[in-house]
Amino acid sequence: MRKLIPIVLLTILLTPVKAQDAKQILQKTREAFGGSAWDTINYVRMHYIGHQQWLEQSENPSGPFITSYIDVEELRDTRKLRMNQKVETKMFQSIQPSQLTYVQDDTVGYMAFGERKMSLYPSFREENIKWMQYAPENVLKQALASNLKFDKMIDLDGVNHYQVSFAANKIGYTLFINANTFLISEAHIDTYAPNEFFFSVWGKFKTRIQYSVYALHQHNVLYPLQWDVYRTGQLWKRIIVNDITFQKTTDETALSIPDDIRKSSTPAQNVNKTKLSVDKVIEVAKGIFVIPGNWFTGWAEQEDGIVVIESPISSGYSVQLISEIRKRYPSKKIKAVVVSSDAWPHLAGVREYISMGVPVYTNKLNKPILDKVATADFSPRPDNQQTKKLKPVYSLVEKTVSLDDKNVPIQILPVNGEGGERMVAVYFPKQKVLYTSDLIQQQRDKSFFFIEYLAEVKAVVDRNKLQVDTVYAMHTAPLAWKEILEALEKNK
């Protein structure tokens, strides 16, 4: 007769993991990484190569992405957030690689071009802090010092993993620890970057880091030589380490920050507080206005309301424009906002218009990314859309859409080009003015960025038989259409 096992004992035997203490799991992880060897490792010096995908620069928000390639010599302090990076970057539009040195001590830092040093922009400093936080030794240190919670067992690629979670410095972490080796396979880190232009668009999201190619080093230190970093669900950066040492001492001058840099360090600024220069409004033509700056925005006045052209940067930026429009036209509503592109400078402020129920005119291909922007988690610092959670009202453009008016008629046209595949142009037939999204970018020397874009604008003009005297764009003040034709002629 088979002996019966008591139900309580059977439960323990079948699910022993649930009796695991998260601290015990992490202690085994520390041992797997090298245990007491880390008591005397104060610095990690590593050389790695890798690539970074420009998630903010793609012609398609799901890729493929423009990519830069990096060669980095990095020194990190394992006790504090201090780092020295010598970075060589090869990238699009540059034959010669760029070479920069970044030095950071917690929230202050500088970058050096040869002997010249300048204080790091706040967004660079914050990115460097995040990078140091991604280092597996730092993730493990934060976990061991925190109130850990064992969540569950989970299967990753067919392998059992312990899932544990904790919070450190108000940042949530979830670790996935291989149940056989006790090494960290993945770390998911809550990310909120309100001071960084591109990633601020997405509110609060997860950064996912995969650690792989664990190699055994002196003193039985096991360390991952490949890191794959994902942001907003896309591979953002991948590095592979080809040389690494674990040091007790180092030359501290490599991590020192000059006093003048410390004194000149500027505080971080929330993107929502970026100033819109409403005092610099340009009237392009009768009833058409643009506010120049790093990111142009503006409006057209029609009899039954105002049509906003572009919603860049942030909800706060849009709030400033809306306030200016209400001052100028107290009796008129905002009847539409045109988002001319899927790129973040054009759409990062659209949440404010969505929260007001303003119809969004955009290329039909942009609906998925605008839906994503509309539903992003802004709970750490709620904007109006976070509170209201309104569903966007779209007018999706796949052929010419007209907003009729006796004084300022408007036509919104799909570009349908290679670079402008997801863009629309805005044409004012009465004024003979054309707004061209990102497709005209005049540089300081009066040349034009990426001549292909000009050809796409001309194709829009020719295809639709437009009569154009003046053009302007997201980064270009009004100029004569003949300048575009002359630039194209010179390129023949």
N, C-alpha and C positions, 0 to 999 in steps of 0.2 A: 504494500500500500504506500502511495506517494505521501511523503510528509508535507503537510501544509505549512506555508510560511505566513505568519501573522501579517495582516494587511498593513499595519504601520511599518513593519520591517521591510515588507515588499516595496512600499513606496520609497523608502530610503535607498534600497538597492537599485531600483529602476531610475531614480532621479537624484543621484548623489551630488550632482552639480548644484542643486538648489540649496544644499547645506554648505556650499562653499562660501567662505568669507571673502569679500572683494579685496580686502587688504592682503589676505594670504595669496590670492591670485597674483596681485601686483608684486608681492615680495618674490614670488617665483619668477615673475617677469624680470625683476631687477637682477636676480641671480643669473637668468639666461643671458642678460645683456653684459654680464661681467661681474656682478655683485660688488664686493668690496674694492675691486680695482677702481671703481668710480669715486671712491673716497679721496683719491689723490689725483684724479684727472680734473684739472682746472680749466683746460683749454682743449678745443678740438680744432685742428688745422686740416683743411681738406681742399683738394683741387678737384673740380668737377667741370664737366661739359654738359650742355643741355640745350633746350630750346623753350621758347615761350610763345604761345599763340596769342595774337592780339584780338582778344574776344571783342574789344570795342571797335575794331577796325575792319571787320569783315564786310564783304559785299552781300553776305547772307548770314543772318544771325545764328544759323545752325552749322556754319562752316561751308567750305574750307576757309581757314583763317590765314591771314598774313602771319608769317612766322619769323622771329629773330633767333639767332644762335649765339650762345654765350660760352665763354671760357673763363672760369672764376677760380681765383685763389682766395679762400675764406678762412678767417680766424675767428672763432667764437669763444666767449667766456661761458663756462658751464654754470657759474654761480650767479652771474648778473646778465642783464640784457645788454651785452657789449659785443661789437662785431667790427671787423675790418674786412672789406671786400675789394679785391682788385678785379675789375670786370672788363673783359673785351667782348664787344658785341658786334656781330655782323648782321646786317639787316637790309631790308628793302630800301632802294634809292641811295645807298651809300656804298661806293666801291671800296673805300678804306674802312676798316673796322674802327669803332670808337673805343677809347680806353679811358676808364674812369676809376677812381678809388672812392669808396664810401666808408666812412668811419662813423660809428654811432655808439653812444653811451646812453642807454635808456631813451629819454625823449629829446635828446639833443644830438646833432650830428652835422657832418659836412661832406661835400663831395669835392674831389680834387681833380683838376685838369693839369697834369704836370705839377708845377709848384703852386699854382693858383688854387685857393680854397674858398668855397662859398657855403654858407649855411644851407642845410637841406630844407627843401620845402616840407611843410607839415605832412602832406600826403606821402612823401617819400619816407619820412621818419616812421609813419604808422605802418607802411608796408614792410619796412625793415624789422619792426617789432614783430609783426605777424610772422615773417620768415623765421626769425629766431624762435618763436613759439612753436613752429612746425618741427623743429629739430627733435628727434625721438627722445634724446636724453632730457630735453626740457619738458616734453609731454609726460614722460615717466616721473620726473621730479614733481610736477604739478599734481599728478595723480596721487602720489604717495603722501603728499602734504594736505590732501583734501578729504572731504567726507564722501567716500566712495560708495557706490551702490551697484550690486550685482543685478543686472536686468534679466538676462535670459541666456540660454544657449542658442546659437544661430549657425546656420550652415553657410559658409562662404566658399564657393567653387568646390563644393563637395567635402569640405573640411570643417569639423566642429570648431567653433570659436566661443569663448566667453565674451559676452557683451557687458561692459561695465561703464558707468557714467559718473560724472562729477562736475562741479562748477568751481572755477578758479578765477578770481578777479572779475566776477560777474559774467564770465564766459563759460558756456556749456560745452563739455567734451563728452564724446562717446568713443570708447576704445574697443577694438575687436582683437582679442588675444587668442592666438592659435592654441587649442587645447592640448596639442601634442608637444609643442616646443616652448610654449609660453612667451613667444615673441609677438610683438605688436604687428598685425597685418595691416590694419587701417586705423586712422583717427579721423573722426568727424568733429569739426570745431565750428561752433556758432560764430558767424561773422556778421558784423554790422559796421559799415564804413561810411558814416555820414559826412566825413571830411574829404572823401576821395571821389572825384567827379564821376568816373564810370561806375564803380561798384556801389555808389550811393543809390543809384537808380533802383537797385534790387532789394533795398531795405535789409531785412535780416534773412540770411541764407546760410547754408552749410558749406564749409570748405572740407573737402574729402582728400585725405592724403593716404596713398598706398605706399607701404614700405616693403621693399623686396631686395633680392640679391644680398642676403645676409652673409657677411664674411667674417671669419675668425681672425682676430688680430692678437698682438702680444698681450700677455696677462689674461688670456681667455676672454677678451672683449669681443662680443658679437655685435655687428653694426650693419644696418642696411645701406647698401651702396647705391640703390636706386630709389628715388622719391618721385611719385606721380601725383601732382596736385590738381584737383578739380575744383572749379568754382562755378556756381550757378548751373551745375550739371554738365559742364564742358571741361575737357582737359585744358588746363591753363599753362602749366609748367611741368617739365620733366627734366630731372638731372640724373647723371650717372657719375659716381665718384670714382676717380682712377688713382687717387693717392690720398692717404689719410694718416694722421698721427694723433695720438692722445697724449697731451703734455701736462706736466705738473707746473712748469714755469714757462714764461715767454717774455719777450721784450715788450714791456708795458707801453712804450712810446707808440707802438702800433695802434693802441686803443685810446690814446689820449686825445682830448678835445681842447684846442686853444681857447684861452679865456675870451678873446674877441668873438669867437664863434658862439660860445655860450651866451654872451651878452646880446648878440644880434639875433638869436634864435626867435623866430616868430611863432606865436601860439597857433594851434590848429583852429580852423574855422569851418563851421558847418556849411556845407554847400548851399543849404537853404538861405544862408545869409549873404551869398554872393550878390553884390550890388548891381542892379540894372541902372545904367546911366540914362535915365529918362530925360535929363537935361540936354542930351546930345541928339535928340530926334532929328532925322533928316526927312524932308518931304520929297520923295522920289519924283512924284508928279502929283497933279491935283487929286487929293483924296487917298494917296498911298504914302504910308509912313514906315520908316525903319529906324530901329535903335541900334547903332553899331556897337562893337565890343568884340570880345572873344567869340561870342555866339550871338549872331544877329537875330532879332525878333522884331515884330512890327504888326501893322494892321492896315486894313483898307476900310474906308467909311462908305457904307451904302445907306440908302434911305431908311431901310427897315432894320438896320443893325450893323454891328461891327464884325468883320471877318479878321480873326487873328491869324497871322502867318508865322508859324513855328512856335513850339513850346519847349524851349531848351532848358537844360541843366537841372532844374529842381522845381518842386511845388512853390517854394519861396520866391523863386525868380518869376514864376507865373503870377503869383499874388501881386508882385510889384507892378507888372504890366497891367493887370486887371484894374488895379487901383488907379493907375494913370489914365486908362481908358474911361473909367467912371468919372474922373474929374473933368475930362474933356467933353464927354458925351453923357451927361447925367440922365438923359431921357431915352438913351438907346441901350438895347441889350447886346450882349455878345452872341451872335447868331451861329457862328461856326469857328472852328480852329482847323487850320491846315497843318498836318504833320507831313512834311514832304519826303521823309526818308525813314528807314528803319534804324539809322545810326543814333546812338545815345544823345549826341548834342541836340538832336531835333525833337526827341520825344520824352526826355527825362522830366519835363514839367507838365506833361499832359494829364497827370492825375488830378490836378486842380480843376481843369476844364471838365473832366469826366465827373468829378464830384458835383459840378454845377449842372450837369445834364446837357452840356454844350455838344452838339454833333461834331464828330471828328472826321474830317475829310482826309483820306490817305490812300495810297496804293493798296489794292485788294490783297497783295501779298503780305502786308504788314499787320493784318489782324492778329495772328498768333502772338507776335511779340508785344503788341499793344495790350492784348488780354493779359499777358504775363506781367506787364508793368502795372496794369490796373489792379491786379490781385496780389501784388507783392506785399510782404509783411512789414509794415511800418510801425508796428506796435511799440518799439522802444521810444520813438518820438512821433506820435500820430500826426498825420496831416489830415485834411478834410476827407480825402477818399478813404483813409483807414477808418474813420469814424462812420462815414455814410455807406461805404461799400456799394456804390451805385454800379450798375452794369453799363459799360460804354455804349454810346449811341454812335453808330458808324454810318458814313456814306463812303462806301468802298469804290475806288476809282479804277475802272478797267478800260474806259473810253472817256472822251471829253465830257466833263460835267460843268454846266453853266450855272452861275449865280447871277441872275439878271438884275440890272439896275440902270437907271437912265444916265447916271453920272459916272459910276465906277463899275461897269460890268466886269465879271471875272470868269475866266475859264480855267479849269484845273485839268491838266493833261498828263497821262502816263508817259514816262520817258521811254520805257521799253528798250533801253540800251544795255550794253554789257556792264558798265560801271553803274549806270542808273536804272538797273533792272527793277528796283523797288522804290524808285523815286517818282515824284510828280513835279511838274513845273506849274507855275501860276502865271497866267497871261492876262493882261489888262488891255483889251483891244482898243478902247477909246484913247488911252494914253500911250499905246504902243510900247508898253513896258513888259518885260519878262523876268520873273523870279525863277532862278535855276537851281534851287536846293544847294547841293555841294559841287555842282558840276563846273562852276567858274570860281577858281581860286587864284586871284592875282597876288603875286608875291612882291616883296619890297623893291626888287629890281625891275618890276613891271612885267616880268615874264609870268607864265601861267603854269600852275602845277598840273602835270599829267595831261598832255595835249589831247589825248583820247577823249577826255571829258568834253572838251570844246567841240569836238566832232559830233558828239552825241547831242549837244545842245543845238547845233546847226541842223542835225537830222530832225529834231523836234520841230524846229522852225519851218524847215522845208516840207516835211510830211503834212503839217497842219496849215501850210500856206499863211504863216503869221507875218504880220508887218511889225518889225521890231526896230525901235530907235535906241532904247535903253535897256540894259540888263543889270541885275544885281543878284546877290546870292548870300548864303549863310555867313561867308567869311569875306565878302567883297562888296565894297560900297558901289553905288550906281556908276556905271561907265557906258560909253557909247558902244553900240553893237558892232560898229565898224572895227573896233579894236580886236574883237574876237575874229572877225573875218580876216583881218590883217595877220593875226597870229597864225591862223590856219594856213594862209597863203605862204607865209615864210617857212612853214614846215614841209611844203611840197618839195 
